[in-house]
Amino acid sequence: MDESNDKLIEAFKNPKNVGLLRGANAIGRAVDKERSDLLKIYLKIDNKKIIEARFKAFGSSSLIAISSIATTMIIGKPIDILDNFDISLIENEVGEIAPHSRYCLNMLCEALANAKENYHK
């Protein structure tokens, strides 16, 4: 993790929205086989609005921090936010992410897109 990024450090030390979400109707997953990291995103969507979001992350501290921040960002938002959710949204929130942790952003975007895709099935 980038030790100069106070927002990421705080999100890692005190992550929000961690764990399984009972009643989730959209679940997304992303895997980084090279690093053996796994991310699962659980969303509860009602009337096309994300009313609850949780995650389980197995991997780096950056993955945990970024997932915590992202789930907090999307709660209360229309599901359409997932169509345009990208790396820049997270970096606008926390600042630039260190190059060695950028794969976590890609995993997050993949898991969110996968969750939306699974919601429509």
C-alpha positions in Angstrom: 0.0 0.0 0.0 1.1 3.6 -0.6 2.0 4.6 2.9 1.8 8.3 1.9 -2.0 8.0 1.2 -3.7 8.7 4.5 -7.2 7.9 3.1 -6.1 4.5 2.0 -4.3 3.8 5.3 -7.4 4.8 7.2 -9.7 2.7 5.0 -7.4 -0.3 5.6 -7.2 0.1 9.3 -11.0 0.7 9.7 -12.7 -0.9 6.7 -16.4 -0.4 6.2 -18.9 -2.8 4.6 -16.9 -5.9 5.1 -18.5 -9.3 5.0 -21.3 -11.3 3.4 -24.6 -9.5 2.6 -27.7 -11.6 3.2 -30.3 -11.0 0.5 -27.8 -9.6 -2.0 -29.3 -9.7 -5.5 -26.1 -8.8 -7.4 -22.8 -10.5 -6.7 -19.6 -9.8 -8.6 -16.2 -11.4 -8.5 -12.7 -10.7 -9.7 -9.5 -12.7 -9.4 -5.9 -11.8 -9.9 -4.3 -15.2 -10.4 -0.8 -13.8 -10.5 -1.1 -12.5 -6.9 -3.8 -15.0 -5.7 -6.1 -12.1 -4.8 -9.9 -12.5 -4.8 -12.6 -9.9 -4.4 -16.3 -10.5 -4.1 -18.8 -7.6 -4.1 -22.3 -8.1 -2.8 -25.0 -5.6 -3.7 -28.6 -5.2 -2.6 -30.5 -3.3 -5.3 -34.1 -2.0 -5.0 -35.8 0.1 -7.6 -32.6 0.4 -9.5 -30.8 1.9 -6.5 -27.9 0.4 -4.6 -29.3 0.2 -1.0 -26.5 -1.8 0.5 -23.0 -3.0 -0.6 -20.4 -5.2 1.1 -17.3 -7.0 0.1 -14.9 -9.8 0.9 -11.3 -9.4 -0.1 -8.5 -11.9 0.2 -5.3 -10.2 -0.8 -3.4 -7.0 -0.4 -4.1 -4.1 2.0 -4.7 -1.9 -1.0 -7.5 -4.2 -2.2 -9.2 -4.1 1.2 -8.9 -0.3 1.4 -10.1 0.4 -2.1 -13.0 -2.0 -1.8 -14.1 -0.3 1.5 -14.0 3.1 -0.1 -15.8 2.0 -3.3 -18.6 0.3 -1.5 -19.1 3.4 0.7 -19.2 5.5 -2.5 -21.9 3.6 -4.3 -24.4 3.0 -1.5 -27.5 5.2 -2.2 -26.6 5.7 -5.8 -28.5 4.5 -8.9 -27.3 1.2 -10.3 -26.3 3.1 -13.4 -23.2 4.4 -11.5 -21.7 1.0 -12.2 -21.7 1.6 -16.0 -19.2 4.4 -15.6 -17.4 3.3 -12.5 -13.7 3.5 -13.2 -10.3 4.1 -11.8 -10.7 7.9 -12.0 -13.7 7.9 -9.6 -11.6 6.2 -6.8 -8.6 8.4 -7.5 -10.8 11.5 -7.3 -11.9 10.3 -3.9 -8.5 9.3 -2.4 -5.8 10.7 -4.6 -3.5 8.9 -7.0 -3.0 5.1 -6.3 0.6 3.8 -6.4 1.5 1.9 -9.5 2.1 -1.4 -7.6 -1.6 -1.2 -6.3 -3.3 -0.3 -9.6 -4.3 -3.9 -10.2 -6.6 -3.5 -7.2 -8.5 -0.8 -9.0 -8.9 -3.1 -12.1 -10.2 -5.9 -9.9 -12.7 -3.6 -8.2 -14.0 -2.4 -11.6 -14.3 -5.9 -12.9 -16.2 -7.1 -9.8 -18.6 -4.2 -9.9 -19.3 -4.8 -13.6 -19.7 -8.5 -12.9 -22.2 -7.7 -10.2 -24.3 -5.5 -12.4 -24.2 -8.2 -15.1 -25.4 -10.8 -12.6 -28.1 -8.5 -11.4 -29.8 -8.5 -14.8 -29.8 -12.3 -15.1 
